[in-house]
């Protein structure tokens, strides 16, 4: 991580109920340019569900997967 990245606030978003609207709202929020410019975002939820929801909505899925062991 570069020094400039270390200064940017980190924001964690929990995606909520996989069957609810949470995954959609989370992906949309994480793709919001003003939010992406203001902080580093981590989505906490099922990778497969988030990827599928983004695909269903024709949204790009440009995220890196981080394991709990990292």
Secondary structure, DSSP 8 states (H G I E B T S, - for coil): --HHHHHSEEEEEE---TTSSHHHHHHHHHH-HHHHHHEEEEEES-HHHHHHHHHHTT---------TT-
